[in-house]
């Protein structure tokens, strides 16, 4: 196919050069048609920057470098519905965790740790030198939780303490006394032990009479009784304790048995 350019004879030599005439007379290259039509529908996956993914199918090479676009079909709607369901389940799980944390049982005031409460000093009875209201070797003192501590008091009421309210009553050990003074027993054993006055005072009349008749077993029995009473090994015959100053020197007996060895040690 050739393209002819027809010019008037008067302008041929002056307007068009021989090179331009040759270019005009060359045949125009035919326009190539696409061997395959452009695919419609979803695009291929996006390729990395600077590269193009090449898909070969039945000997046909198709270049794709465009971003991926999902079809607006049932699959896409199903994925959105699943995402919404997942969000709802996560919300319910968070609400359940918060509800479980909010419904934890409140702490009792007697379960507080050291430093979270302060107990008053026991009130001492002058006649017995033991805490007041001592029953079965146990007395109770009131304890005040620290400010801004929330717990249940001894009545089971949960509240926030300010440091002036009684939270619970702490048990403390006390001794059972029955009117036998430690100072009087030691004095009688030291000065009138050879007459058996100490044994009469503590409730041992037979031994007292025997010491009186033997002059304290010739002084040896009086010396032994003085040591035993001073060390609080020999006490009143009814099993009670001596009346000793509450903040004075007291003898604490420590015994170790199989039960003591097996008992678990607890620390605050």
TORGU-141874 format. One record per residue: residue number from 0; residue in one letter; y negated, x negated, z negated of N, C-alpha, C in turn. Coordinates in Angstrom, 2 decimals, always signed. Each point is the difference from the previous one (the first is absolute). Layout:
N
     i   aa      n.py      n.px      n.pz     ca.py     ca.px     ca.pz      c.py      c.px      c.pz
   NUM    a         Y         X         Z         Y         X         Z         Y         X         Z
...
! end
This chain:
268
     i   aa      n.py      n.px      n.pz     ca.py     ca.px     ca.pz      c.py      c.px      c.pz
     0    x     +1.19     -0.86     +0.00     -1.19     +0.86     +0.00     -1.21     -0.88     +0.00
     1    x     -0.92     +0.24     +0.88     -1.20     -0.81     +0.16     -1.21     +0.87     -0.16
     2    x     -1.07     -0.63     -0.47     -1.28     +0.69     -0.18     -1.00     -0.59     +0.98
     3    x     -0.54     +0.81     +0.80     -0.95     -0.47     +1.00     -1.42     +0.29     -0.46
     4    x     -0.83     -0.96     +0.22     -1.43     +0.14     -0.30     -0.75     -0.09     +1.32
     5    x     -0.65     +1.04     +0.35     -0.72     +0.07     +1.28     -1.48     -0.09     -0.29
     6    x     -0.64     -0.96     +0.53     -1.45     -0.21     -0.16     -0.67     +0.02     +1.38
     7    x     -1.21     +0.30     +0.01     -0.72     -0.05     +1.30     -0.02     -1.42     +0.51
     8    x     -0.04     -0.16     +1.29     +0.01     -1.36     +0.57     -1.18     -0.81     -0.40
     9    x     -1.14     +0.66     -0.26     -1.22     -0.76     -0.30     +0.04     -0.60     -1.39
    10    x     +0.84     +0.53     -0.89     +0.00     -0.50     -1.40     +1.23     -0.77     -0.33
    11    x     +0.92     -0.21     +0.91     +1.26     -0.67     -0.31     -0.21     -1.45     -0.31
    12    x     -0.76     -0.65     +0.77     -0.18     -1.44     -0.18     -0.91     -0.33     -1.14
    13    x     -0.93     +0.88     -0.33     -0.99     -0.32     -1.04     +0.41     +0.44     -1.39
    14    x     +0.88     +1.03     -0.17     +0.30     +0.53     -1.34     +1.35     -0.45     -0.52
    15    x     +1.00     -0.11     +0.85     +1.36     -0.28     -0.47     +0.41     -1.35     +0.49
    16    x     +0.52     -0.79     -0.97     +0.50     -1.33     +0.35     +1.43     +0.10     +0.46
    17    x     +0.50     -1.01     +0.67     +1.38     +0.06     +0.47     +1.01     +0.11     -1.15
    18    x     -0.28     -0.63     -1.19     +0.93     +0.11     -1.15     +0.07     +1.42     -0.51
    19    x     -1.15     +0.68     -0.03     +0.01     +1.39     -0.46     +0.75     +0.90     +0.95
    20    x     -0.09     -0.32     +1.31     +0.72     +0.81     +0.98     +1.50     -0.16     -0.17
    21    x     +0.42     -1.24     -0.31     +1.43     -0.22     -0.20     +0.52     +0.74     -1.23
    22    x     -0.83     +0.01     -1.08     +0.42     +0.72     -1.21     +0.07     +1.50     +0.26
    23    x     -0.91     +0.48     +0.78     -0.01     +1.44     +0.26     +1.16     +0.43     +0.88
    24    x     +0.47     -0.89     +0.82     +1.08     +0.36     +0.92     +1.37     -0.19     -0.62
    25    x     +0.09     -0.64     -1.22     +1.33     -0.18     -0.62     +0.52     +1.33     -0.50
    26    x     +1.27     +0.17     +0.04     +0.58     +1.28     -0.48     -0.12     +0.12     -1.51
    27    x     -0.31     +1.19     -0.51     -0.13     +0.27     -1.45     +1.38     +0.06     -0.64
    28    x     +0.17     -0.66     -1.15     +1.34     +0.02     -0.64     +0.36     +1.40     -0.45
    29    x     +1.23     +0.37     +0.21     +0.42     +1.36     -0.39     -0.01     +0.16     -1.53
    30    x     -0.34     +1.17     -0.52     -0.02     +0.30     -1.43     +1.42     +0.31     -0.46
    31    x     +0.42     -0.75     -0.98     +1.37     +0.15     -0.49     +0.07     +1.17     -0.98
    32    x     +0.96     +0.79     +0.23     +0.21     +1.13     -0.88     +0.97     -0.39     -1.13
    33    x     -0.17     +0.64     -1.14     +0.88     -0.27     -1.15     +1.41     +0.41     +0.33
    34    x     +0.90     -0.93     -0.25     +1.40     +0.30     +0.29     +0.55     +1.10     -0.89
    35    x     -0.54     +0.09     -1.24     +0.47     +1.00     -0.95     -1.20     +0.72     -0.58
    36    x     +0.13     +1.24     -0.22     -1.15     +0.73     -0.57     -0.26     -0.43     -1.44
    37    x     -1.23     +0.19     -0.47     -0.40     -0.37     -1.36     +0.72     +0.91     -1.01
    38    x     +0.68     -0.59     -0.94     +0.76     +0.85     -0.95     -0.94     +0.82     -0.87
    39    x     +0.43     +1.19     -0.29     -0.73     +0.89     -0.88     +0.76     +0.17     -1.32
    40    x     -0.77     +0.40     -1.00     +0.64     +0.21     -1.29     -0.36     -1.11     -0.98
    41    x     +0.87     -0.29     -0.95     -0.33     -1.02     -1.03     -0.05     -1.38     +0.61
    42    x     -0.96     -0.78     -0.49     -0.14     -1.37     +0.46     +1.00     -0.88     -0.71
    43    x     +0.20     -1.17     +0.57     +0.93     -0.95     -0.59     -0.62     -0.65     -1.22
    44    x     +0.83     -0.64     -0.84     -0.55     -0.66     -1.20     -0.99     -1.08     +0.38
    45    x     -1.00     -0.16     -0.89     -1.04     -1.00     +0.24     +0.56     -1.39     -0.13
    46    x     -0.43     -0.86     +0.87     +0.45     -1.39     -0.01     -0.97     -0.83     -0.81
    47    x     +0.43     -1.15     -0.48     -0.92     -0.88     -0.73     -1.17     -0.41     +0.87
    48    x     -1.14     -0.40     -0.73     -1.21     -0.39     +0.71     +0.30     -1.22     +0.86
    49    x     -0.48     +0.03     +1.24     +0.18     -1.11     +0.93     +1.31     +0.04     +0.74
    50    x     +0.83     +0.99     -0.27     +1.28     +0.11     +0.68     +0.19     +1.43     +0.47
    51    x     +0.93     +0.18     +0.85     +0.33     +1.33     +0.52     +1.49     +0.14     -0.02
    52    x     +0.46     +1.09     -0.50     +1.44     +0.23     -0.04     +0.47     +0.45     +1.36
    53    x     +1.09     -0.54     +0.41     +0.54     +0.29     +1.33     +1.30     +0.76     -0.16
    54    x     +0.02     +1.16     +0.55     +1.17     +0.86     -0.06     +0.66     +0.03     +1.37
    55    x     +1.27     -0.39     +0.03     +0.74     -0.04     +1.26     +1.05     +1.08     -0.04
    56    x     -0.07     +0.89     +0.94     +0.97     +1.09     +0.08     +0.32     +0.25     +1.47
    57    x     +1.26     -0.18     +0.36     +0.48     +0.21     +1.38     -0.76     -0.87     +0.97
    58    x     -0.30     -1.24     -0.43     -0.64     -0.94     +0.90     -1.48     +0.24     +0.16
    59    x     -0.61     +0.84     -0.85     -1.42     +0.30     +0.12     -0.70     -0.61     -1.20
    60    x     -1.07     -0.73     +0.18     -0.76     -0.65     -1.05     -1.29     +0.77     -0.22
    61    x     -0.20     +0.46     -1.26     -1.20     +0.76     -0.35     -0.70     -0.72     -1.13
    62    x     -1.27     -0.32     +0.16     -0.80     -0.69     -0.99     -0.70     +1.04     -0.87
    63    x     +0.11     -0.18     -1.35     -0.66     +0.93     -0.92     -0.68     -0.81     -1.09
    64    x     -1.25     +0.20     -0.18     -0.77     -0.68     -1.04     -0.97     +0.95     -0.65
    65    x     +0.33     +1.26     -0.03     -0.87     +1.00     -0.58     +0.51     +0.39     -1.39
    66    x     -0.83     +0.53     -0.90     +0.45     +0.40     -1.33     +0.97     +1.16     +0.08
    67    x     +0.84     +0.07     -1.04     +1.03     +1.04     -0.04     -0.62     +1.34     -0.38
    68    x     +0.47     +1.02     +0.63     -0.51     +1.33     -0.27     +1.18     +0.95     -0.09
    69    x     +0.15     +0.59     -1.23     +1.14     +0.89     -0.23     -0.25     +1.35     +0.65
    70    x     +1.06     +0.60     +0.48     -0.18     +1.33     +0.60     -0.23     +1.05     -1.08
    71    x     -0.80     +0.96     +0.33     -0.29     +1.10     -0.93     +1.10     +1.03     +0.10
    72    x     +1.20     -0.40     -0.44     +1.14     +0.88     +0.11     +0.58     +0.34     -1.36
    73    x     +1.22     +0.51     -0.04     +0.63     +0.38     -1.28     +0.22     -1.19     -0.93
    74    x     +0.31     -1.19     +0.53     +0.22     -1.17     -0.84     -1.23     -0.38     -0.79
    75    x     -1.16     +0.06     +0.68     -1.24     -0.37     -0.69     -0.31     +1.01     -1.10
    76    x     +0.19     +1.26     +0.25     -0.25     +1.01     -1.02     +0.97     -0.14     -1.16
    77    x     +1.25     -0.35     +0.30     +0.98     -0.18     -1.06     -0.37     -1.18     -0.90
    78    x     -0.49     -1.10     +0.58     -0.41     -1.15     -0.80     -1.17     +0.33     -0.92
    79    x     -0.97     +0.77     +0.50     -1.14     +0.39     -0.84     +0.46     +0.89     -1.15
    80    x     +0.94     +0.92     +0.27     +0.50     +0.87     -1.07     +0.74     -0.80     -1.07
    81    x     +0.79     -0.98     +0.42     +0.71     -0.84     -0.97     -0.98     -0.80     -0.84
    82    x     -1.07     -0.50     +0.59     -1.00     -0.75     -0.77     -0.66     +0.89     -1.04
    83    x     -0.32     +1.24     +0.35     -0.60     +0.91     -0.96     +0.96     +0.32     -1.14
    84    x     +1.27     +0.20     +0.33     +0.98     +0.27     -1.05     +0.13     -1.18     -0.95
    85    x     -0.03     -1.22     +0.56     +0.09     -1.20     -0.83     -1.19     -0.11     -0.94
    86    x     -1.19     +0.31     +0.48     -1.18     -0.05     -0.86     +0.09     +1.02     -1.13
    87    x     +0.50     +1.20     +0.32     +0.16     +1.02     -1.04     +1.00     -0.45     -1.06
    88    x     +1.12     -0.61     +0.42     +0.98     -0.47     -0.96     -0.56     -1.11     -0.88
    89    x     -0.78     -0.91     +0.58     -0.62     -1.06     -0.79     -0.97     +0.58     -1.02
    90    x     -0.74     +1.03     +0.38     -0.95     +0.61     -0.94     +0.74     +0.64     -1.17
    91    x     +1.10     +0.71     +0.31     +0.77     +0.62     -1.07     +0.62     -1.06     -0.92
    92    x     +0.45     -1.13     +0.57     +0.58     -1.06     -0.82     -1.05     -0.59     -0.94
    93    x     -1.22     -0.24     +0.50     -1.07     -0.50     -0.86     -0.36     +0.97     -1.11
    94    x     -0.04     +1.29     +0.34     -0.31     +1.00     -1.03     +1.10     +0.05     -1.06
    95    x     +1.26     -0.15     +0.42     +1.09     +0.01     -0.97     -0.07     -1.20     -0.94
    96    x     -0.35     -1.18     +0.55     -0.12     -1.19     -0.84     -1.13     +0.16     -1.00
    97    x     -1.14     +0.52     +0.44     -1.11     +0.21     -0.92     +0.36     +1.02     -1.07
    98    x     +0.73     +1.05     +0.38     +0.41     +0.98     -0.99     +0.95     -0.58     -1.03
    99    x     +0.92     -0.85     +0.47     +0.93     -0.63     -0.95     -0.72     -0.94     -0.94
   100    x     -1.01     -0.73     +0.52     -0.77     -0.89     -0.87     -0.83     +0.79     -1.00
   101    x     -0.48     +1.16     +0.40     -0.83     +0.79     -0.90     +0.80     +0.74     -1.05
   102    x     +1.30     +0.19     +0.22     +0.82     +0.74     -0.95     +0.83     -0.93     -0.89
   103    x     -0.34     -1.26     -0.12     +0.71     -0.90     -0.89     -0.22     +0.43     -1.45
   104    x     +1.04     -0.08     -0.83     -0.18     +0.39     -1.40     -0.99     -0.90     -0.70
   105    x     -0.88     +0.61     -0.76     -1.03     -0.76     -0.70     +0.62     -0.81     -1.13
   106    x     -0.64     -1.08     -0.36     +0.50     -0.91     -1.01     -0.31     +0.53     -1.38
   107    x     +0.96     -0.16     -0.91     -0.24     +0.36     -1.39     -0.78     -1.12     -0.68
   108    x     -0.79     +0.40     -0.99     -0.85     -1.00     -0.67     +0.82     -1.02     -0.78
   109    x     +1.16     +0.41     -0.51     +0.81     -0.96     -0.74     +0.74     -0.97     +0.91
   110    x     -0.13     +0.16     +1.32     +0.60     -0.93     +0.95     -1.01     -0.98     +0.58
   111    x     -1.21     -0.01     -0.54     -1.02     -0.94     +0.47     +0.37     -1.42     -0.38
   112    x     -0.52     -0.94     +0.75     +0.26     -1.41     -0.26     -0.98     -0.54     -1.02
   113    x     +0.36     -1.18     -0.54     -0.90     -0.64     -0.95     -1.32     -0.33     +0.67
   114    x     -1.08     +0.30     -0.70     -1.33     -0.20     +0.56     -0.61     +1.28     +0.54
   115    x     +0.84     +1.03     +0.22     -0.51     +1.28     +0.47     -0.25     +0.98     -1.15
   116    x     +0.28     -0.41     -1.20     -0.25     +0.85     -1.16     -0.25     -0.89     -1.21
   117    x     -0.54     +0.58     -1.06     -0.27     -0.71     -1.24     +0.38     +0.92     -1.16
   118    x     +0.81     -0.52     -0.91     +0.47     +0.78     -1.14     -0.77     -0.38     -1.25
   119    x     -0.22     +0.98     -0.84     -0.70     -0.24     -1.26     +0.92     -0.69     -0.99
   120    x     -0.63     -0.65     -0.98     +0.77     -0.61     -1.07     +0.55     +1.10     -0.92
   121    x     +1.21     -0.18     -0.51     +0.56     +1.04     -0.87     -0.77     +0.10     -1.33
   122    x     -0.05     +1.20     -0.51     -0.62     +0.23     -1.30     +1.03     -0.28     -1.09
   123    x     -0.35     -0.92     -0.90     +0.94     -0.48     -1.01     -0.19     +0.78     -1.30
   124    x     +1.10     +0.45     -0.56     +0.00     +0.66     -1.31     -0.06     -1.07     -1.08
   125    x     -0.95     +0.08     -0.89     -0.16     -1.03     -1.04     +1.16     -0.03     -0.97
   126    x     +0.62     +1.13     -0.25     +1.08     +0.03     -0.98     +1.31     -0.57     +0.55
   127    x     +0.24     +0.15     +1.26     +1.24     -0.49     +0.60     -0.20     -1.21     +0.90
   128    x     -1.23     -0.29     +0.40     -0.31     -1.09     +0.92     +0.77     +0.15     +1.32
   129    x     +0.18     +1.24     +0.41     +0.63     +0.32     +1.26     -0.88     +1.00     +0.75
   130    x     +0.17     +0.10     +1.32     -0.79     +0.99     +0.74     +0.23     +1.41     -0.53
   131    x     -1.04     +0.78     +0.05     +0.10     +1.38     -0.46     +0.95     +0.79     +0.91
   132    x     +0.59     +1.02     -0.60     +0.94     +0.89     +0.71     +1.20     -0.78     +0.54
   133    x     +0.48     -0.93     -0.79     +1.19     -0.76     +0.39     +1.23     +0.83     -0.29
   134    x     +0.77     +0.32     +1.03     +1.21     +0.81     -0.14     +1.11     -0.64     +0.82
   135    x     +1.14     -0.21     -0.66     +1.17     -0.61     +0.67     -0.37     -1.35     +0.63
   136    x     -0.72     -0.79     -0.76     -0.39     -1.35     +0.41     -0.87     +0.00     +1.26
   137    x     -0.71     +1.09     +0.25     -0.85     +0.09     +1.19     -1.30     +0.70     -0.36
   138    x     -1.10     -0.60     +0.47     -1.32     +0.61     -0.13     -0.64     +0.00     +1.38
   139    x     -1.09     +0.75     +0.15     -0.64     +0.16     +1.30     -1.49     -0.30     -0.11
   140    x     -0.49     -0.68     +1.01     -1.43     -0.29     +0.10     -0.50     +0.56     +1.32
   141    x     -1.24     +0.42     +0.05     -0.55     +0.58     +1.21     -0.50     -1.09     +0.94
   142    x     +0.23     +0.21     +1.30     -0.39     -0.96     +1.03     -0.94     +0.68     +0.98
   143    x     -1.02     -0.73     +0.43     -1.02     +0.52     +0.89     +0.08     -0.71     +1.34
   144    x     +0.29     +0.72     +1.09     -0.01     -0.64     +1.33     -1.38     -0.52     +0.37
   145    x     -0.02     -0.99     +0.87     -1.26     -0.60     +0.44     -0.78     +1.00     +0.85
   146    x     -1.30     -0.20     +0.15     -0.80     +0.91     +0.84     +0.50     +0.03     +1.43
   147    x     -0.14     +1.19     +0.61     +0.38     +0.25     +1.40     +1.50     -0.10     +0.23
   148    x     +0.79     +0.15     -1.06     +1.46     +0.03     +0.13     +0.44     +1.47     +0.04
   149    x     +0.82     +0.34     +0.99     +0.52     +1.36     +0.13     +1.47     +0.02     -0.38
   150    x     +0.34     +0.82     -0.99     +1.38     +0.13     -0.44     +0.14     +1.27     -0.80
   151    x     +1.24     +0.32     -0.36     +0.29     +1.17     -0.81     +0.02     -0.39     -1.47
   152    x     -0.76     +0.72     -0.82     -0.06     -0.31     -1.42     +1.24     +0.52     -0.72
   153    x     -0.01     -0.08     -1.33     +1.17     +0.40     -0.78     +0.25     +1.49     +0.07
   154    x     -0.99     +0.79     +0.46     +0.19     +1.44     +0.17     +0.43     +0.37     +1.40
   155    x     +0.11     -0.97     +0.89     +0.41     +0.27     +1.37     -1.13     +0.39     +0.92
   156    x     -1.24     -0.22     -0.42     -1.17     +0.36     +0.80     -0.47     -1.25     +0.74
   157    x     -0.11     +0.11     +1.31     -0.47     -1.13     +0.81     -1.52     +0.02     +0.08
   158    x     -0.61     -1.11     -0.30     -1.45     -0.08     +0.05     -0.43     -1.45     +0.13
   159    x     -1.30     -0.17     +0.30     -0.59     -1.32     +0.14     -0.66     -0.36     -1.34
   160    x     +0.40     -1.11     -0.57     -0.47     -0.38     -1.33     -1.28     -0.82     +0.10
   161    x     -0.79     +0.09     -1.03     -1.26     -0.74     -0.07     +0.05     -1.12     -1.03
   162    x     +1.13     -0.17     -0.67     +0.13     -1.05     -1.00     -0.17     +0.49     -1.42
   163    x     -0.24     +1.31     -0.19     -0.21     +0.55     -1.34     +1.02     +1.09     -0.34
   164    x     +0.87     +0.37     +0.95     +0.99     +1.03     -0.25     +1.35     -0.63     -0.33
   165    x     +0.76     +0.70     -0.82     +1.34     -0.46     -0.38     +0.97     +0.36     +1.12
   166    x     +0.67     -1.01     +0.52     +0.95     +0.23     +1.07     +1.42     +0.22     -0.50
   167    x     +0.41     -0.79     -0.96     +1.35     +0.14     -0.55     +0.03     -0.68     -1.36
   168    x     +1.10     +0.19     -0.70     +0.22     -0.61     -1.31     +1.14     -0.99     +0.11
   169    x     -0.29     -1.24     -0.37     +0.97     -1.07     +0.13     +0.77     -0.17     -1.30
   170    x     +1.33     -0.04     +0.05     +0.78     -0.20     -1.22     -0.02     -1.47     -0.44
   171    x     -0.12     -0.22     -1.28     +0.06     -1.35     -0.58     +1.01     +0.03     -1.14
   172    x     +0.56     -1.15     -0.28     +1.01     -0.08     -1.05     -0.67     -0.07     -1.37
   173    x     +0.61     +0.63     -0.96     -0.44     -0.07     -1.39     +1.21     -0.07     -0.91
   174    x     -0.22     -0.32     -1.24     +1.11     -0.18     -0.94     +0.00     +1.12     -1.03
   175    x     +1.20     +0.27     -0.49     +0.16     +1.01     -1.03     -0.11     -0.66     -1.37
   176    x     -0.96     +0.40     -0.76     -0.23     -0.55     -1.34     +0.17     +1.10     -1.03
   177    x     +0.36     -0.44     -1.22     +0.26     +0.98     -1.07     -0.61     -0.46     -1.33
   178    x     -1.10     -0.73     +0.08     -0.72     -0.34     -1.22     +0.34     -1.34     -0.59
   179    x     +0.84     -0.82     +0.63     +0.35     -1.31     -0.53     -0.96     -1.05     +0.58
   180    x     -0.74     -0.63     -0.88     -0.99     -0.98     +0.44     +0.62     -1.39     +0.07
   181    x     -0.32     -0.69     +1.06     +0.53     -1.35     +0.18     -0.61     -0.97     -1.02
   182    x     -1.26     +0.15     -0.26     -0.67     -0.90     -0.94     +0.56     +0.17     -1.41
   183    x     +0.23     +1.25     -0.41     +0.55     +0.26     -1.34     +1.41     -0.55     -0.13
   184    x     +0.82     +0.15     +1.04     +1.38     -0.49     -0.07     +0.03     -1.52     -0.10
   185    x     -0.84     -0.69     +0.73     -0.03     -1.46     -0.07     -0.48     -0.46     -1.38
   186    x     -1.01     +0.66     -0.52     -0.51     -0.39     -1.32     +1.04     +0.21     -1.09
   187    x     +0.72     +1.12     +0.01     +1.04     +0.24     -1.00     +1.13     -1.01     +0.13
   188    x     +0.38     -0.35     +1.22     +1.07     -0.97     +0.19     -0.41     -1.39     -0.47
   189    x     -1.27     -0.33     +0.12     -0.46     -1.34     -0.38     -0.13     -0.14     -1.52
   190    x     -0.54     +1.02     -0.65     -0.30     -0.15     -1.43     +1.06     +0.67     -0.90
   191    x     +0.61     +1.11     +0.42     +0.96     +0.71     -0.84     +1.36     +0.12     +0.67
   192    x     +0.26     -0.91     +0.91     +1.29     +0.07     +0.68     +1.15     -0.32     -0.90
   193    x     -0.19     -0.85     -0.98     +1.09     -0.36     -0.89     +0.42     +1.16     -0.89
   194    x     -0.87     +1.05     -0.10     +0.35     +1.21     -0.73     +0.51     +1.11     +0.92
   195    x     +0.02     -0.26     +1.30     +0.49     +0.99     +0.96     -1.00     +1.08     +0.34
   196    x     -1.32     -0.25     -0.27     -1.01     +1.02     +0.25     -0.13     +0.29     +1.49
   197    x     +0.16     -1.00     +0.84     -0.12     +0.21     +1.44     +1.10     +0.92     +0.52
   198    x     +1.23     -0.16     -0.52     +1.10     +0.83     +0.46     -0.16     +1.43     -0.52
   199    x     -0.49     +0.15     -1.23     -0.28     +1.35     -0.49     -1.07     +0.68     +0.85
   200    x     -1.02     -0.77     +0.41     -1.10     +0.58     +0.79     +0.47     +0.43     +1.38
   201    x     +0.87     -0.75     +0.61     +0.45     +0.30     +1.36     +1.12     +1.03     +0.05
   202    x     +0.51     +0.42     -1.16     +1.01     +1.05     -0.01     +1.41     -0.52     -0.13
   203    x     +0.16     -1.18     -0.58     +1.34     -0.55     -0.23     +0.20     -0.16     -1.52
   204    x     +0.25     +1.10     -0.73     +0.08     -0.11     -1.47     +1.20     -0.82     -0.48
   205    x     +1.11     +0.02     +0.68     +1.17     -0.75     -0.46     -0.27     -1.50     +0.06
   206    x     -0.52     -0.45     +1.13     -0.33     -1.43     +0.11     -1.11     -0.39     -0.96
   207    x     -0.94     +0.91     -0.21     -1.05     -0.29     -0.96     +0.53     -0.17     -1.41
   208    x     +0.92     +0.87     -0.40     +0.59     -0.12     -1.33     +0.83     -1.27     -0.13
   209    x     +0.71     -0.37     +1.07     +0.80     -1.22     -0.04     -0.88     -1.23     -0.11
   210    x     -1.10     -0.02     +0.70     -0.93     -1.12     -0.12     -0.65     -0.05     -1.38
   211    x     -0.24     +1.19     -0.60     -0.59     +0.03     -1.31     +0.96     -0.55     -1.05
   212    x     +1.26     +0.28     +0.15     +0.97     -0.46     -0.97     +0.33     -1.49     +0.15
   213    x     -0.10     -0.51     +1.21     +0.34     -1.41     +0.26     -1.24     -0.87     +0.17
   214    x     -1.16     +0.57     -0.31     -1.27     -0.73     +0.15     -0.12     -0.51     +1.43
   215    x     +0.16     +0.92     +0.89     -0.17     -0.35     +1.42     +1.06     -0.92     +0.49
   216    x     +1.23     +0.19     -0.48     +1.10     -0.89     +0.39     -0.40     -1.46     -0.27
   217    x     -0.55     -0.14     -1.20     -0.44     -1.34     -0.44     -1.08     -0.57     +0.91
   218    x     -0.82     +0.89     +0.57     -1.12     -0.43     +0.83     +0.33     -0.17     +1.48
   219    x     +1.28     -0.16     +0.30     +0.39     -0.20     +1.41     -0.16     +1.31     +0.76
   220    x     +0.42     +1.11     -0.58     -0.13     +1.30     +0.65     -1.44     +0.40     +0.20
   221    x     -0.86     -0.36     -0.98     -1.43     +0.32     +0.13     -0.62     -0.76     +1.17
   222    x     +0.37     -1.26     +0.18     -0.54     -0.79     +1.11     +0.46     +0.55     +1.34
   223    x     +1.27     +0.37     +0.07     +0.53     +0.54     +1.26     -0.68     +1.32     +0.33
   224    x     -0.18     +0.88     -0.98     -0.66     +1.28     +0.26     -1.45     -0.20     +0.42
   225    x     -0.67     -0.98     -0.58     -1.39     -0.25     +0.38     -0.11     -0.41     +1.47
   226    x     +0.92     -0.84     +0.45     -0.01     -0.43     +1.41     +0.31     +1.18     +0.92
   227    x     +0.99     +0.81     -0.37     +0.39     +1.13     +0.85     -1.10     +1.05     +0.07
   228    x     -0.66     +0.28     -1.11     -1.05     +1.01     +0.02     -1.23     -0.53     +0.72
   229    x     -0.33     -1.27     -0.16     -1.16     -0.57     +0.69     +0.18     +0.02     +1.52
   230    x     +1.22     -0.22     +0.46     +0.27     +0.02     +1.44     +0.28     +1.41     +0.52
   231    x     -0.14     +1.01     -0.85     +0.18     +1.40     +0.36     +1.42     +0.28     +0.49
   232    x     +0.93     -0.80     -0.49     +1.41     +0.24     +0.34     +0.56     +1.09     -0.90
   233    x     -0.34     -0.04     -1.26     +0.39     +1.04     -0.95     -1.17     +0.97     -0.11
   234    x     +0.27     +1.27     +0.29     -1.02     +1.03     -0.06     +0.39     +1.11     -0.95
   235    x     -0.74     +1.11     -0.01     +0.34     +1.13     -0.86     +1.39     +0.54     +0.30
   236    x     +0.60     +0.57     -1.02     +1.38     +0.47     +0.12     +0.11     +1.22     +0.89
   237    x     -1.05     +0.78     +0.19     +0.07     +1.21     +0.84     -0.15     -0.30     +1.49
   238    x     -0.11     -1.25     +0.38     -0.11     -0.39     +1.41     -1.40     +0.04     +0.56
   239    x     -0.98     +0.34     -0.82     -1.38     +0.02     +0.47     -0.56     -1.42     +0.06
   240    x     -1.22     -0.12     +0.49     -0.65     -1.30     +0.15     -1.02     -0.20     -1.11
   241    x     -0.39     -1.26     -0.16     -1.04     -0.32     -0.96     -1.35     +0.51     +0.51
   242    x     -0.86     +0.29     -0.95     -1.39     +0.30     +0.35     -0.73     -1.34     +0.13
   243    x     -0.32     -0.36     +1.22     -0.69     -1.26     +0.30     -1.24     +0.34     +0.81
   244    x     -1.04     -0.79     -0.14     -1.22     +0.22     +0.78     +0.35     +0.09     +1.49
   245    x     -0.57     +1.00     +0.65     +0.35     +0.24     +1.40     -0.32     -1.20     +0.87
   246    x     -1.08     -0.67     -0.28     -0.37     -1.20     +0.77     +0.35     -1.27     -0.77
   247    x     +0.92     +0.12     -0.94     +0.41     -1.17     -0.77     +1.25     -0.64     +0.58
   248    x     +0.61     -0.90     -0.81     +1.19     -0.73     +0.43     +1.22     +0.89     -0.18
   249    x     +0.68     +0.28     +1.07     +1.19     +0.83     -0.05     +1.16     -0.74     +0.65
   250    x     +1.17     +0.29     -0.50     +1.20     -0.60     +0.56     +0.60     +0.93     +1.04
   251    x     +0.20     -0.52     +1.19     +0.61     +0.77     +1.09     +1.38     -0.58     +0.26
   252    x     +0.98     +0.78     -0.19     +1.38     -0.46     +0.18     +0.42     +0.20     +1.46
   253    x     +0.51     -1.05     +0.56     +0.48     +0.03     +1.37     +1.51     -0.15     -0.01
   254    x     +0.68     +0.95     +0.58     +1.46     -0.04     +0.07     +0.42     +0.08     +1.46
   255    x     +1.03     -0.73     +0.33     +0.52     -0.04     +1.36     +1.45     +0.44     -0.03
   256    x     +0.30     +1.02     +0.76     +1.36     +0.52     +0.12     +0.34     +0.11     +1.48
   257    x     +1.21     +0.47     +0.26     +0.41     +0.21     +1.39     -0.86     +1.05     +0.68
   258    x     -0.38     +1.04     -0.74     -0.86     +1.04     +0.57     -1.38     -0.56     +0.33
   259    x     -0.49     -0.89     -0.85     -1.31     -0.61     +0.28     +0.08     -0.87     +1.24
   260    x     +1.12     -0.70     +0.19     +0.14     -0.87     +1.15     +0.07     +0.79     +1.30
   261    x     +0.65     +1.15     -0.04     +0.16     +0.79     +1.21     -1.23     +0.84     +0.33
   262    x     -0.87     +0.19     -0.92     -1.14     +0.87     +0.22     -0.96     -0.64     +1.00
   263    x     -0.44     +0.78     +0.98     -0.94     -0.51     +1.00     -1.38     -0.18     -0.61
   264    x     -0.60     -1.13     +0.29     -1.33     -0.29     -0.51     -1.03     +0.63     +0.93
   265    x     -0.92     +0.75     -0.55     -1.06     +0.65     +0.79     -1.32     -0.66     -0.33
   266    x     -0.78     -0.20     +1.04     -1.30     -0.62     -0.16     -1.07     +0.97     +0.50
   267    x     -1.13     +0.04     -0.67     -1.06     +0.94     +0.44     -0.60     -0.43     +1.32
! end
